[in-house]
Amino acid sequence: MSKEVKKIILIVTAVVFLMILVFLSVRQRTVRTNDGTVIGNLAGNLYNKGLFCEYEDTVYFANAYDNFALYSMYRDESEIK
């Protein structure tokens, strides 16, 4: 193989590797929501390792994938802050 082909293969491999790293990093930091079939607070507590509470229309929870940072959202899972 010529030097140019080797360089192209190396660049493509590096780009794919970086894309995989970015994807895994974003996926790890994403707050996952429960699907519509989950009923009650018990599933929420199990899913979030028990770090969950609800006051009026706001749900507060700690994200274990984000060093247990505190988040809030409405019951319908909108406006996550």
mmCIF file of the N, C-alpha and C atoms, coordinates in Angstrom:
data_MODEL
# 
_entry.id   MODEL 
# 
loop_
_atom_site.group_PDB 
_atom_site.id 
_atom_site.type_symbol 
_atom_site.label_atom_id 
_atom_site.label_alt_id 
_atom_site.label_comp_id 
_atom_site.label_asym_id 
_atom_site.label_entity_id 
_atom_site.label_seq_id 
_atom_site.pdbx_PDB_ins_code 
_atom_site.Cartn_x 
_atom_site.Cartn_y 
_atom_site.Cartn_z 
_atom_site.occupancy 
_atom_site.B_iso_or_equiv 
_atom_site.pdbx_formal_charge 
_atom_site.auth_seq_id 
_atom_site.auth_comp_id 
_atom_site.auth_asym_id 
_atom_site.auth_atom_id 
_atom_site.pdbx_PDB_model_num 
ATOM 1   N N  . MET A 1 1  ? 0.833   -1.185 0.000  1.00 0.00 ? 1  MET A N  1 
ATOM 2   C CA . MET A 1 1  ? 0.000   0.000  0.000  1.00 0.00 ? 1  MET A CA 1 
ATOM 3   C C  . MET A 1 1  ? 0.875   1.245  0.000  1.00 0.00 ? 1  MET A C  1 
ATOM 4   N N  . SER A 1 2  ? 0.354   2.267  -0.633 1.00 0.00 ? 2  SER A N  1 
ATOM 5   C CA . SER A 1 2  ? 1.103   3.515  -0.682 1.00 0.00 ? 2  SER A CA 1 
ATOM 6   C C  . SER A 1 2  ? 0.947   4.266  0.637  1.00 0.00 ? 2  SER A C  1 
ATOM 7   N N  . LYS A 1 3  ? 1.781   5.256  0.820  1.00 0.00 ? 3  LYS A N  1 
ATOM 8   C CA . LYS A 1 3  ? 1.755   6.052  2.046  1.00 0.00 ? 3  LYS A CA 1 
ATOM 9   C C  . LYS A 1 3  ? 0.443   6.824  2.174  1.00 0.00 ? 3  LYS A C  1 
ATOM 10  N N  . GLU A 1 4  ? -0.112  7.267  1.078  1.00 0.00 ? 4  GLU A N  1 
ATOM 11  C CA . GLU A 1 4  ? -1.360  8.031  1.113  1.00 0.00 ? 4  GLU A CA 1 
ATOM 12  C C  . GLU A 1 4  ? -2.521  7.167  1.586  1.00 0.00 ? 4  GLU A C  1 
ATOM 13  N N  . VAL A 1 5  ? -2.573  5.926  1.138  1.00 0.00 ? 5  VAL A N  1 
ATOM 14  C CA . VAL A 1 5  ? -3.642  5.018  1.549  1.00 0.00 ? 5  VAL A CA 1 
ATOM 15  C C  . VAL A 1 5  ? -3.510  4.717  3.043  1.00 0.00 ? 5  VAL A C  1 
ATOM 16  N N  . LYS A 1 6  ? -2.293  4.518  3.512  1.00 0.00 ? 6  LYS A N  1 
ATOM 17  C CA . LYS A 1 6  ? -2.074  4.266  4.938  1.00 0.00 ? 6  LYS A CA 1 
ATOM 18  C C  . LYS A 1 6  ? -2.512  5.462  5.784  1.00 0.00 ? 6  LYS A C  1 
ATOM 19  N N  . LYS A 1 7  ? -2.226  6.688  5.300  1.00 0.00 ? 7  LYS A N  1 
ATOM 20  C CA . LYS A 1 7  ? -2.636  7.886  6.023  1.00 0.00 ? 7  LYS A CA 1 
ATOM 21  C C  . LYS A 1 7  ? -4.158  7.996  6.081  1.00 0.00 ? 7  LYS A C  1 
ATOM 22  N N  . ILE A 1 8  ? -4.810  7.710  4.966  1.00 0.00 ? 8  ILE A N  1 
ATOM 23  C CA . ILE A 1 8  ? -6.278  7.785  4.918  1.00 0.00 ? 8  ILE A CA 1 
ATOM 24  C C  . ILE A 1 8  ? -6.890  6.760  5.876  1.00 0.00 ? 8  ILE A C  1 
ATOM 25  N N  . ILE A 1 9  ? -6.371  5.548  5.880  1.00 0.00 ? 9  ILE A N  1 
ATOM 26  C CA . ILE A 1 9  ? -6.877  4.509  6.785  1.00 0.00 ? 9  ILE A CA 1 
ATOM 27  C C  . ILE A 1 9  ? -6.669  4.923  8.239  1.00 0.00 ? 9  ILE A C  1 
ATOM 28  N N  . LEU A 1 10 ? -5.520  5.490  8.541  1.00 0.00 ? 10 LEU A N  1 
ATOM 29  C CA . LEU A 1 10 ? -5.228  5.940  9.902  1.00 0.00 ? 10 LEU A CA 1 
ATOM 30  C C  . LEU A 1 10 ? -6.171  7.067  10.323 1.00 0.00 ? 10 LEU A C  1 
ATOM 31  N N  . ILE A 1 11 ? -6.414  8.007  9.456  1.00 0.00 ? 11 ILE A N  1 
ATOM 32  C CA . ILE A 1 11 ? -7.308  9.131  9.765  1.00 0.00 ? 11 ILE A CA 1 
ATOM 33  C C  . ILE A 1 11 ? -8.747  8.636  9.963  1.00 0.00 ? 11 ILE A C  1 
ATOM 34  N N  . VAL A 1 12 ? -9.210  7.767  9.094  1.00 0.00 ? 12 VAL A N  1 
ATOM 35  C CA . VAL A 1 12 ? -10.576 7.230  9.215  1.00 0.00 ? 12 VAL A CA 1 
ATOM 36  C C  . VAL A 1 12 ? -10.716 6.437  10.512 1.00 0.00 ? 12 VAL A C  1 
ATOM 37  N N  . THR A 1 13 ? -9.731  5.643  10.850 1.00 0.00 ? 13 THR A N  1 
ATOM 38  C CA . THR A 1 13 ? -9.753  4.876  12.093 1.00 0.00 ? 13 THR A CA 1 
ATOM 39  C C  . THR A 1 13 ? -9.787  5.804  13.305 1.00 0.00 ? 13 THR A C  1 
ATOM 40  N N  . ALA A 1 14 ? -9.001  6.851  13.286 1.00 0.00 ? 14 ALA A N  1 
ATOM 41  C CA . ALA A 1 14 ? -8.974  7.801  14.397 1.00 0.00 ? 14 ALA A CA 1 
ATOM 42  C C  . ALA A 1 14 ? -10.313 8.526  14.537 1.00 0.00 ? 14 ALA A C  1 
ATOM 43  N N  . VAL A 1 15 ? -10.918 8.921  13.429 1.00 0.00 ? 15 VAL A N  1 
ATOM 44  C CA . VAL A 1 15 ? -12.205 9.619  13.465 1.00 0.00 ? 15 VAL A CA 1 
ATOM 45  C C  . VAL A 1 15 ? -13.297 8.701  14.013 1.00 0.00 ? 15 VAL A C  1 
ATOM 46  N N  . VAL A 1 16 ? -13.330 7.456  13.562 1.00 0.00 ? 16 VAL A N  1 
ATOM 47  C CA . VAL A 1 16 ? -14.325 6.494  14.055 1.00 0.00 ? 16 VAL A CA 1 
ATOM 48  C C  . VAL A 1 16 ? -14.129 6.262  15.551 1.00 0.00 ? 16 VAL A C  1 
ATOM 49  N N  . PHE A 1 17 ? -12.901 6.116  15.986 1.00 0.00 ? 17 PHE A N  1 
ATOM 50  C CA . PHE A 1 17 ? -12.601 5.919  17.403 1.00 0.00 ? 17 PHE A CA 1 
ATOM 51  C C  . PHE A 1 17 ? -13.073 7.114  18.231 1.00 0.00 ? 17 PHE A C  1 
ATOM 52  N N  . LEU A 1 18 ? -12.811 8.331  17.768 1.00 0.00 ? 18 LEU A N  1 
ATOM 53  C CA . LEU A 1 18 ? -13.258 9.524  18.484 1.00 0.00 ? 18 LEU A CA 1 
ATOM 54  C C  . LEU A 1 18 ? -14.778 9.625  18.513 1.00 0.00 ? 18 LEU A C  1 
ATOM 55  N N  . MET A 1 19 ? -15.429 9.256  17.419 1.00 0.00 ? 19 MET A N  1 
ATOM 56  C CA . MET A 1 19 ? -16.893 9.277  17.393 1.00 0.00 ? 19 MET A CA 1 
ATOM 57  C C  . MET A 1 19 ? -17.473 8.291  18.405 1.00 0.00 ? 19 MET A C  1 
ATOM 58  N N  . ILE A 1 20 ? -16.877 7.137  18.528 1.00 0.00 ? 20 ILE A N  1 
ATOM 59  C CA . ILE A 1 20 ? -17.332 6.151  19.504 1.00 0.00 ? 20 ILE A CA 1 
ATOM 60  C C  . ILE A 1 20 ? -17.142 6.682  20.919 1.00 0.00 ? 20 ILE A C  1 
ATOM 61  N N  . LEU A 1 21 ? -16.011 7.308  21.198 1.00 0.00 ? 21 LEU A N  1 
ATOM 62  C CA . LEU A 1 21 ? -15.765 7.878  22.528 1.00 0.00 ? 21 LEU A CA 1 
ATOM 63  C C  . LEU A 1 21 ? -16.766 8.977  22.865 1.00 0.00 ? 21 LEU A C  1 
ATOM 64  N N  . VAL A 1 22 ? -17.072 9.844  21.920 1.00 0.00 ? 22 VAL A N  1 
ATOM 65  C CA . VAL A 1 22 ? -18.050 10.907 22.147 1.00 0.00 ? 22 VAL A CA 1 
ATOM 66  C C  . VAL A 1 22 ? -19.427 10.307 22.397 1.00 0.00 ? 22 VAL A C  1 
ATOM 67  N N  . PHE A 1 23 ? -19.819 9.321  21.599 1.00 0.00 ? 23 PHE A N  1 
ATOM 68  C CA . PHE A 1 23 ? -21.110 8.673  21.780 1.00 0.00 ? 23 PHE A CA 1 
ATOM 69  C C  . PHE A 1 23 ? -21.231 8.049  23.165 1.00 0.00 ? 23 PHE A C  1 
ATOM 70  N N  . LEU A 1 24 ? -20.215 7.319  23.606 1.00 0.00 ? 24 LEU A N  1 
ATOM 71  C CA . LEU A 1 24 ? -20.257 6.687  24.919 1.00 0.00 ? 24 LEU A CA 1 
ATOM 72  C C  . LEU A 1 24 ? -20.276 7.713  26.042 1.00 0.00 ? 24 LEU A C  1 
ATOM 73  N N  . SER A 1 25 ? -19.557 8.808  25.876 1.00 0.00 ? 25 SER A N  1 
ATOM 74  C CA . SER A 1 25 ? -19.538 9.855  26.891 1.00 0.00 ? 25 SER A CA 1 
ATOM 75  C C  . SER A 1 25 ? -20.907 10.513 27.027 1.00 0.00 ? 25 SER A C  1 
ATOM 76  N N  . VAL A 1 26 ? -21.537 10.833 25.904 1.00 0.00 ? 26 VAL A N  1 
ATOM 77  C CA . VAL A 1 26 ? -22.864 11.457 25.933 1.00 0.00 ? 26 VAL A CA 1 
ATOM 78  C C  . VAL A 1 26 ? -23.889 10.489 26.495 1.00 0.00 ? 26 VAL A C  1 
ATOM 79  N N  . ARG A 1 27 ? -23.815 9.249  26.100 1.00 0.00 ? 27 ARG A N  1 
ATOM 80  C CA . ARG A 1 27 ? -24.773 8.235  26.570 1.00 0.00 ? 27 ARG A CA 1 
ATOM 81  C C  . ARG A 1 27 ? -24.661 8.033  28.076 1.00 0.00 ? 27 ARG A C  1 
ATOM 82  N N  . GLN A 1 28 ? -23.450 8.085  28.600 1.00 0.00 ? 28 GLN A N  1 
ATOM 83  C CA . GLN A 1 28 ? -23.240 7.882  30.032 1.00 0.00 ? 28 GLN A CA 1 
ATOM 84  C C  . GLN A 1 28 ? -23.828 9.034  30.851 1.00 0.00 ? 28 GLN A C  1 
ATOM 85  N N  . ARG A 1 29 ? -23.818 10.245 30.329 1.00 0.00 ? 29 ARG A N  1 
ATOM 86  C CA . ARG A 1 29 ? -24.283 11.416 31.072 1.00 0.00 ? 29 ARG A CA 1 
ATOM 87  C C  . ARG A 1 29 ? -25.764 11.717 30.864 1.00 0.00 ? 29 ARG A C  1 
ATOM 88  N N  . THR A 1 30 ? -26.428 10.951 30.027 1.00 0.00 ? 30 THR A N  1 
ATOM 89  C CA . THR A 1 30 ? -27.828 11.200 29.721 1.00 0.00 ? 30 THR A CA 1 
ATOM 90  C C  . THR A 1 30 ? -28.719 10.708 30.857 1.00 0.00 ? 30 THR A C  1 
ATOM 91  N N  . VAL A 1 31 ? -29.692 11.513 31.226 1.00 0.00 ? 31 VAL A N  1 
ATOM 92  C CA . VAL A 1 31 ? -30.677 11.117 32.226 1.00 0.00 ? 31 VAL A CA 1 
ATOM 93  C C  . VAL A 1 31 ? -31.746 10.303 31.517 1.00 0.00 ? 31 VAL A C  1 
ATOM 94  N N  . ARG A 1 32 ? -31.858 9.060  31.871 1.00 0.00 ? 32 ARG A N  1 
ATOM 95  C CA . ARG A 1 32 ? -32.830 8.194  31.230 1.00 0.00 ? 32 ARG A CA 1 
ATOM 96  C C  . ARG A 1 32 ? -34.179 8.305  31.927 1.00 0.00 ? 32 ARG A C  1 
ATOM 97  N N  . THR A 1 33 ? -35.248 8.337  31.158 1.00 0.00 ? 33 THR A N  1 
ATOM 98  C CA . THR A 1 33 ? -36.589 8.387  31.727 1.00 0.00 ? 33 THR A CA 1 
ATOM 99  C C  . THR A 1 33 ? -37.236 7.014  31.625 1.00 0.00 ? 33 THR A C  1 
ATOM 100 N N  . ASN A 1 34 ? -38.152 6.757  32.531 1.00 0.00 ? 34 ASN A N  1 
ATOM 101 C CA . ASN A 1 34 ? -38.886 5.499  32.508 1.00 0.00 ? 34 ASN A CA 1 
ATOM 102 C C  . ASN A 1 34 ? -39.883 5.509  31.359 1.00 0.00 ? 34 ASN A C  1 
ATOM 103 N N  . ASP A 1 35 ? -40.211 4.334  30.844 1.00 0.00 ? 35 ASP A N  1 
ATOM 104 C CA . ASP A 1 35 ? -41.211 4.266  29.782 1.00 0.00 ? 35 ASP A CA 1 
ATOM 105 C C  . ASP A 1 35 ? -42.622 4.379  30.378 1.00 0.00 ? 35 ASP A C  1 
ATOM 106 N N  . GLY A 1 36 ? -43.622 4.458  29.516 1.00 0.00 ? 36 GLY A N  1 
ATOM 107 C CA . GLY A 1 36 ? -44.990 4.692  29.955 1.00 0.00 ? 36 GLY A CA 1 
ATOM 108 C C  . GLY A 1 36 ? -45.627 3.544  30.707 1.00 0.00 ? 36 GLY A C  1 
ATOM 109 N N  . THR A 1 37 ? -45.015 2.366  30.705 1.00 0.00 ? 37 THR A N  1 
ATOM 110 C CA . THR A 1 37 ? -45.608 1.222  31.389 1.00 0.00 ? 37 THR A CA 1 
ATOM 111 C C  . THR A 1 37 ? -45.263 1.164  32.871 1.00 0.00 ? 37 THR A C  1 
ATOM 112 N N  . VAL A 1 38 ? -44.368 2.019  33.349 1.00 0.00 ? 38 VAL A N  1 
ATOM 113 C CA . VAL A 1 38 ? -43.978 2.026  34.753 1.00 0.00 ? 38 VAL A CA 1 
ATOM 114 C C  . VAL A 1 38 ? -45.071 2.701  35.565 1.00 0.00 ? 38 VAL A C  1 
ATOM 115 N N  . ILE A 1 39 ? -45.500 2.041  36.639 1.00 0.00 ? 39 ILE A N  1 
ATOM 116 C CA . ILE A 1 39 ? -46.586 2.557  37.461 1.00 0.00 ? 39 ILE A CA 1 
ATOM 117 C C  . ILE A 1 39 ? -46.072 2.797  38.874 1.00 0.00 ? 39 ILE A C  1 
ATOM 118 N N  . GLY A 1 40 ? -46.351 3.982  39.426 1.00 0.00 ? 40 GLY A N  1 
ATOM 119 C CA . GLY A 1 40 ? -46.057 4.278  40.825 1.00 0.00 ? 40 GLY A CA 1 
ATOM 120 C C  . GLY A 1 40 ? -44.645 4.745  41.080 1.00 0.00 ? 40 GLY A C  1 
ATOM 121 N N  . ASN A 1 41 ? -44.418 5.123  42.329 1.00 0.00 ? 41 ASN A N  1 
ATOM 122 C CA . ASN A 1 41 ? -43.121 5.650  42.737 1.00 0.00 ? 41 ASN A CA 1 
ATOM 123 C C  . ASN A 1 41 ? -42.092 4.562  43.017 1.00 0.00 ? 41 ASN A C  1 
ATOM 124 N N  . LEU A 1 42 ? -42.540 3.366  43.308 1.00 0.00 ? 42 LEU A N  1 
ATOM 125 C CA . LEU A 1 42 ? -41.598 2.299  43.623 1.00 0.00 ? 42 LEU A CA 1 
ATOM 126 C C  . LEU A 1 42 ? -40.628 2.053  42.472 1.00 0.00 ? 42 LEU A C  1 
ATOM 127 N N  . ALA A 1 43 ? -41.155 1.997  41.266 1.00 0.00 ? 43 ALA A N  1 
ATOM 128 C CA . ALA A 1 43 ? -40.279 1.779  40.109 1.00 0.00 ? 43 ALA A CA 1 
ATOM 129 C C  . ALA A 1 43 ? -39.295 2.936  39.953 1.00 0.00 ? 43 ALA A C  1 
ATOM 130 N N  . GLY A 1 44 ? -39.754 4.165  40.199 1.00 0.00 ? 44 GLY A N  1 
ATOM 131 C CA . GLY A 1 44 ? -38.860 5.314  40.121 1.00 0.00 ? 44 GLY A CA 1 
ATOM 132 C C  . GLY A 1 44 ? -37.767 5.246  41.156 1.00 0.00 ? 44 GLY A C  1 
ATOM 133 N N  . ASN A 1 45 ? -38.115 4.819  42.350 1.00 0.00 ? 45 ASN A N  1 
ATOM 134 C CA . ASN A 1 45 ? -37.100 4.691  43.393 1.00 0.00 ? 45 ASN A CA 1 
ATOM 135 C C  . ASN A 1 45 ? -36.098 3.600  43.075 1.00 0.00 ? 45 ASN A C  1 
ATOM 136 N N  . LEU A 1 46 ? -36.558 2.486  42.554 1.00 0.00 ? 46 LEU A N  1 
ATOM 137 C CA . LEU A 1 46 ? -35.635 1.417  42.188 1.00 0.00 ? 46 LEU A CA 1 
ATOM 138 C C  . LEU A 1 46 ? -34.748 1.838  41.026 1.00 0.00 ? 46 LEU A C  1 
ATOM 139 N N  . TYR A 1 47 ? -35.339 2.511  40.058 1.00 0.00 ? 47 TYR A N  1 
ATOM 140 C CA . TYR A 1 47 ? -34.593 2.932  38.877 1.00 0.00 ? 47 TYR A CA 1 
ATOM 141 C C  . TYR A 1 47 ? -33.520 3.953  39.230 1.00 0.00 ? 47 TYR A C  1 
ATOM 142 N N  . ASN A 1 48 ? -33.816 4.863  40.143 1.00 0.00 ? 48 ASN A N  1 
ATOM 143 C CA . ASN A 1 48 ? -32.873 5.918  40.526 1.00 0.00 ? 48 ASN A CA 1 
ATOM 144 C C  . ASN A 1 48 ? -32.149 5.618  41.824 1.00 0.00 ? 48 ASN A C  1 
ATOM 145 N N  . LYS A 1 49 ? -32.076 4.350  42.186 1.00 0.00 ? 49 LYS A N  1 
ATOM 146 C CA . LYS A 1 49 ? -31.365 3.895  43.380 1.00 0.00 ? 49 LYS A CA 1 
ATOM 147 C C  . LYS A 1 49 ? -31.906 4.550  44.642 1.00 0.00 ? 49 LYS A C  1 
ATOM 148 N N  . GLY A 1 50 ? -33.199 4.847  44.673 1.00 0.00 ? 50 GLY A N  1 
ATOM 149 C CA . GLY A 1 50 ? -33.838 5.383  45.862 1.00 0.00 ? 50 GLY A CA 1 
ATOM 150 C C  . GLY A 1 50 ? -33.662 6.872  46.064 1.00 0.00 ? 50 GLY A C  1 
ATOM 151 N N  . LEU A 1 51 ? -32.962 7.538  45.189 1.00 0.00 ? 51 LEU A N  1 
ATOM 152 C CA . LEU A 1 51 ? -32.694 8.966  45.358 1.00 0.00 ? 51 LEU A CA 1 
ATOM 153 C C  . LEU A 1 51 ? -33.724 9.756  44.567 1.00 0.00 ? 51 LEU A C  1 
ATOM 154 N N  . PHE A 1 52 ? -34.941 9.858  45.133 1.00 0.00 ? 52 PHE A N  1 
ATOM 155 C CA . PHE A 1 52 ? -36.072 10.371 44.398 1.00 0.00 ? 52 PHE A CA 1 
ATOM 156 C C  . PHE A 1 52 ? -37.098 10.896 45.385 1.00 0.00 ? 52 PHE A C  1 
ATOM 157 N N  . CYS A 1 53 ? -37.709 12.034 45.102 1.00 0.00 ? 53 CYS A N  1 
ATOM 158 C CA . CYS A 1 53 ? -38.844 12.501 45.904 1.00 0.00 ? 53 CYS A CA 1 
ATOM 159 C C  . CYS A 1 53 ? -39.737 13.385 45.047 1.00 0.00 ? 53 CYS A C  1 
ATOM 160 N N  . GLU A 1 54 ? -40.982 13.588 45.506 1.00 0.00 ? 54 GLU A N  1 
ATOM 161 C CA . GLU A 1 54 ? -41.953 14.364 44.759 1.00 0.00 ? 54 GLU A CA 1 
ATOM 162 C C  . GLU A 1 54 ? -42.605 15.356 45.712 1.00 0.00 ? 54 GLU A C  1 
ATOM 163 N N  . TYR A 1 55 ? -42.710 16.603 45.287 1.00 0.00 ? 55 TYR A N  1 
ATOM 164 C CA . TYR A 1 55 ? -43.372 17.642 46.064 1.00 0.00 ? 55 TYR A CA 1 
ATOM 165 C C  . TYR A 1 55 ? -44.264 18.432 45.128 1.00 0.00 ? 55 TYR A C  1 
ATOM 166 N N  . GLU A 1 56 ? -45.567 18.433 45.418 1.00 0.00 ? 56 GLU A N  1 
ATOM 167 C CA . GLU A 1 56 ? -46.582 19.050 44.566 1.00 0.00 ? 56 GLU A CA 1 
ATOM 168 C C  . GLU A 1 56 ? -46.466 18.489 43.149 1.00 0.00 ? 56 GLU A C  1 
ATOM 169 N N  . ASP A 1 57 ? -46.208 19.306 42.159 1.00 0.00 ? 57 ASP A N  1 
ATOM 170 C CA . ASP A 1 57 ? -46.116 18.815 40.781 1.00 0.00 ? 57 ASP A CA 1 
ATOM 171 C C  . ASP A 1 57 ? -44.679 18.623 40.305 1.00 0.00 ? 57 ASP A C  1 
ATOM 172 N N  . THR A 1 58 ? -43.716 18.716 41.194 1.00 0.00 ? 58 THR A N  1 
ATOM 173 C CA . THR A 1 58 ? -42.306 18.641 40.818 1.00 0.00 ? 58 THR A CA 1 
ATOM 174 C C  . THR A 1 58 ? -41.668 17.386 41.403 1.00 0.00 ? 58 THR A C  1 
ATOM 175 N N  . VAL A 1 59 ? -40.884 16.713 40.594 1.00 0.00 ? 59 VAL A N  1 
ATOM 176 C CA . VAL A 1 59 ? -40.145 15.529 41.011 1.00 0.00 ? 59 VAL A CA 1 
ATOM 177 C C  . VAL A 1 59 ? -38.679 15.915 41.124 1.00 0.00 ? 59 VAL A C  1 
ATOM 178 N N  . TYR A 1 60 ? -38.052 15.556 42.237 1.00 0.00 ? 60 TYR A N  1 
ATOM 179 C CA . TYR A 1 60 ? -36.632 15.822 42.461 1.00 0.00 ? 60 TYR A CA 1 
ATOM 180 C C  . TYR A 1 60 ? -35.907 14.487 42.507 1.00 0.00 ? 60 TYR A C  1 
ATOM 181 N N  . PHE A 1 61 ? -34.743 14.435 41.855 1.00 0.00 ? 61 PHE A N  1 
ATOM 182 C CA . PHE A 1 61 ? -33.989 13.190 41.872 1.00 0.00 ? 61 PHE A CA 1 
ATOM 183 C C  . PHE A 1 61 ? -32.507 13.474 41.709 1.00 0.00 ? 61 PHE A C  1 
ATOM 184 N N  . ALA A 1 62 ? -31.696 12.538 42.181 1.00 0.00 ? 62 ALA A N  1 
ATOM 185 C CA . ALA A 1 62 ? -30.244 12.618 42.039 1.00 0.00 ? 62 ALA A CA 1 
ATOM 186 C C  . ALA A 1 62 ? -29.830 11.656 40.932 1.00 0.00 ? 62 ALA A C  1 
ATOM 187 N N  . ASN A 1 63 ? -28.978 12.137 40.040 1.00 0.00 ? 63 ASN A N  1 
ATOM 188 C CA . ASN A 1 63 ? -28.505 11.333 38.921 1.00 0.00 ? 63 ASN A CA 1 
ATOM 189 C C  . ASN A 1 63 ? -27.193 10.664 39.303 1.00 0.00 ? 63 ASN A C  1 
ATOM 190 N N  . ALA A 1 64 ? -27.230 9.348  39.449 1.00 0.00 ? 64 ALA A N  1 
ATOM 191 C CA . ALA A 1 64 ? -26.034 8.601  39.841 1.00 0.00 ? 64 ALA A CA 1 
ATOM 192 C C  . ALA A 1 64 ? -24.940 8.669  38.780 1.00 0.00 ? 64 ALA A C  1 
ATOM 193 N N  . TYR A 1 65 ? -25.306 8.922  37.528 1.00 0.00 ? 65 TYR A N  1 
ATOM 194 C CA . TYR A 1 65 ? -24.319 8.993  36.449 1.00 0.00 ? 65 TYR A CA 1 
ATOM 195 C C  . TYR A 1 65 ? -23.679 10.381 36.345 1.00 0.00 ? 65 TYR A C  1 
ATOM 196 N N  . ASP A 1 66 ? -24.108 11.337 37.177 1.00 0.00 ? 66 ASP A N  1 
ATOM 197 C CA . ASP A 1 66 ? -23.599 12.698 37.147 1.00 0.00 ? 66 ASP A CA 1 
ATOM 198 C C  . ASP A 1 66 ? -23.127 13.112 38.539 1.00 0.00 ? 66 ASP A C  1 
ATOM 199 N N  . ASN A 1 67 ? -22.429 12.213 39.223 1.00 0.00 ? 67 ASN A N  1 
ATOM 200 C CA . ASN A 1 67 ? -21.944 12.439 40.585 1.00 0.00 ? 67 ASN A CA 1 
ATOM 201 C C  . ASN A 1 67 ? -23.074 12.860 41.516 1.00 0.00 ? 67 ASN A C  1 
ATOM 202 N N  . PHE A 1 68 ? -24.256 12.261 41.322 1.00 0.00 ? 68 PHE A N  1 
ATOM 203 C CA . PHE A 1 68 ? -25.432 12.482 42.162 1.00 0.00 ? 68 PHE A CA 1 
ATOM 204 C C  . PHE A 1 68 ? -25.864 13.943 42.200 1.00 0.00 ? 68 PHE A C  1 
ATOM 205 N N  . ALA A 1 69 ? -25.750 14.622 41.062 1.00 0.00 ? 69 ALA A N  1 
ATOM 206 C CA . ALA A 1 69 ? -26.249 15.998 40.951 1.00 0.00 ? 69 ALA A CA 1 
ATOM 207 C C  . ALA A 1 69 ? -27.770 15.982 41.086 1.00 0.00 ? 69 ALA A C  1 
ATOM 208 N N  . LEU A 1 70 ? -28.335 17.033 41.679 1.00 0.00 ? 70 LEU A N  1 
ATOM 209 C CA . LEU A 1 70 ? -29.768 17.104 41.917 1.00 0.00 ? 70 LEU A CA 1 
ATOM 210 C C  . LEU A 1 70 ? -30.470 17.709 40.707 1.00 0.00 ? 70 LEU A C  1 
ATOM 211 N N  . TYR A 1 71 ? -31.534 17.062 40.248 1.00 0.00 ? 71 TYR A N  1 
ATOM 212 C CA . TYR A 1 71 ? -32.331 17.511 39.112 1.00 0.00 ? 71 TYR A CA 1 
ATOM 213 C C  . TYR A 1 71 ? -33.777 17.645 39.545 1.00 0.00 ? 71 TYR A C  1 
ATOM 214 N N  . SER A 1 72 ? -34.532 18.440 38.795 1.00 0.00 ? 72 SER A N  1 
ATOM 215 C CA . SER A 1 72 ? -35.970 18.532 39.017 1.00 0.00 ? 72 SER A CA 1 
ATOM 216 C C  . SER A 1 72 ? -36.681 18.514 37.668 1.00 0.00 ? 72 SER A C  1 
ATOM 217 N N  . MET A 1 73 ? -37.932 18.052 37.698 1.00 0.00 ? 73 MET A N  1 
ATOM 218 C CA . MET A 1 73 ? -38.740 18.020 36.490 1.00 0.00 ? 73 MET A CA 1 
ATOM 219 C C  . MET A 1 73 ? -40.200 17.926 36.897 1.00 0.00 ? 73 MET A C  1 
ATOM 220 N N  . TYR A 1 74 ? -41.100 18.203 35.960 1.00 0.00 ? 74 TYR A N  1 
ATOM 221 C CA . TYR A 1 74 ? -42.521 18.023 36.215 1.00 0.00 ? 74 TYR A CA 1 
ATOM 222 C C  . TYR A 1 74 ? -42.871 16.537 36.143 1.00 0.00 ? 74 TYR A C  1 
ATOM 223 N N  . ARG A 1 75 ? -44.040 16.185 36.676 1.00 0.00 ? 75 ARG A N  1 
ATOM 224 C CA . ARG A 1 75 ? -44.463 14.786 36.690 1.00 0.00 ? 75 ARG A CA 1 
ATOM 225 C C  . ARG A 1 75 ? -44.528 14.164 35.308 1.00 0.00 ? 75 ARG A C  1 
ATOM 226 N N  . ASP A 1 76 ? -44.822 14.951 34.291 1.00 0.00 ? 76 ASP A N  1 
ATOM 227 C CA . ASP A 1 76 ? -44.916 14.412 32.927 1.00 0.00 ? 76 ASP A CA 1 
ATOM 228 C C  . ASP A 1 76 ? -43.545 14.304 32.255 1.00 0.00 ? 76 ASP A C  1 
ATOM 229 N N  . GLU A 1 77 ? -42.473 14.431 33.037 1.00 0.00 ? 77 GLU A N  1 
ATOM 230 C CA . GLU A 1 77 ? -41.080 14.319 32.588 1.00 0.00 ? 77 GLU A CA 1 
ATOM 231 C C  . GLU A 1 77 ? -40.666 15.431 31.638 1.00 0.00 ? 77 GLU A C  1 
ATOM 232 N N  . SER A 1 78 ? -41.279 16.608 31.764 1.00 0.00 ? 78 SER A N  1 
ATOM 233 C CA . SER A 1 78 ? -40.895 17.756 30.948 1.00 0.00 ? 78 SER A CA 1 
ATOM 234 C C  . SER A 1 78 ? -40.080 18.727 31.791 1.00 0.00 ? 78 SER A C  1 
ATOM 235 N N  . GLU A 1 79 ? -39.337 19.580 31.112 1.00 0.00 ? 79 GLU A N  1 
ATOM 236 C CA . GLU A 1 79 ? -38.522 20.632 31.719 1.00 0.00 ? 79 GLU A CA 1 
ATOM 237 C C  . GLU A 1 79 ? -37.557 20.107 32.786 1.00 0.00 ? 79 GLU A C  1 
ATOM 238 N N  . ILE A 1 80 ? -36.689 19.197 32.369 1.00 0.00 ? 80 ILE A N  1 
ATOM 239 C CA . ILE A 1 80 ? -35.674 18.688 33.294 1.00 0.00 ? 80 ILE A CA 1 
ATOM 240 C C  . ILE A 1 80 ? -34.639 19.779 33.516 1.00 0.00 ? 80 ILE A C  1 
ATOM 241 N N  . LYS A 1 81 ? -34.382 20.069 34.768 1.00 0.00 ? 81 LYS A N  1 
ATOM 242 C CA . LYS A 1 81 ? -33.401 21.106 35.134 1.00 0.00 ? 81 LYS A CA 1 
ATOM 243 C C  . LYS A 1 81 ? -32.355 20.514 36.062 1.00 0.00 ? 81 LYS A C  1 
# 
